[in-house]
Amino acid sequence: MPTAEGRGVRRRTGKIEKSQIAHEVLEYLAEHPEAQDTLEGIIEWWLLEREIKRQTALVKEALADLVAEGLLLECRGKGDALSRYQVNRARLNQIRELIEKEESRTSG
């Protein structure tokens, strides 16, 4: 079951992180050849934007999985194209058990 902690998200450290960041900076500049910014701007606007896009795709997939498993309900208002997600109260005990199981698995 996907978790709020980002299960499936690869944690990057050391050389992998540095080379990935360098790649993302070059990729951004290739897409925006006129761009220039400070260190802070690159972090906040270039790299954060890319990370948000990646995380958005992962969250969308996780929500779809949770809806398919019946753990979340997807609702849409009248004339509203935006989905809203809420817990399936009928499965709340099962959800709590899954959370406990995952926490005990990752803590020990």
N, C-alpha and C positions, 0 to 999 in steps of 0.2 A: 504494500500500500504506500503511495507517495506520502511524504510527510511535509509539514510546514518548514522543516529544516532543509528542504531542498534535496531529497533523495534523488539520486541519479545525476546530481550536479557535481561535476568533477572539481575537486579542490585543486588549485594550482599553487605550487610553491617552487622556490629556487629558480633554476635555469628555465624550466618550462614556463613559469610565470613571466620571466623577463623576455623570453623570446616571443611569447604570446602577445605581450604588451607591445613590443616592437612591431610585430606583424599587424596588430590592430591600428597602431599609429600610421604605418605606411598605407594600410588599406583605406583608412579615413582620408588621408591626403591624396591618394589616387582618385578617390571619389569626389574630393573637394580640393582641386589643385591650387585654388586661390586662398585656402584657409591658412591662418596663422594664429597662434594663441600662446598664452603663458603656460607654465607648468600647471597651475591651478585650473586654468580654462580647459586644458587638454584633459585633465582628470575629470572635471565636472561635466564638460559638454561632450567631448569626443568619446572617451572611454565609458563613462557612465551611461550615455545614450545607447551604446552598443550592448552593454551588459543588461540594461533594462529590456531591450528587444529580445535578447536570449532568454532572460528570466520570464518575460511575458509569454513566450512560446511554451516554456516548461510549465508554467502555472496553468495555461489553457489546457495542456494535455492532462495535467494532474486533475483538474476540475472535471474534464470529460470522463476520466477513469472513475472518479468518485461518484459521478452521476450514474455512470453505467453500472457500478456496483450497488447502486441504490442507497449509498451513504449520504449523499447530498441530493437536494431537489433543485432543479433549475426552473425559475419562474420568470415570466415576462409580463409586464403590465400592458394594459390596453394601449395600443398605438405606440408602444415602446419597443425599440429594437434591441435594447440592452438586456442581457440576462442578469438575473440576480440569483445568488446561490444561498441556500440555507440548509441547515442540518435536517436530515430526515429523522424526526423525533421517534418514529417507530423503531429506528435502528440505533438509538442513542446508547443503549447498553452494549451493543456489539462494537460501536465506535470506541467507547471507553475501554473495552477489553483489548481492542487493536492497539490503542495508544499505550496502554500498560505493557502489552507484549513487546511493542517496538522499543519503549523506553528501557525495559529490562534487558532486551537484546543488545542495545547500544551502550548501556552503562556497565555491562559486566562481561 
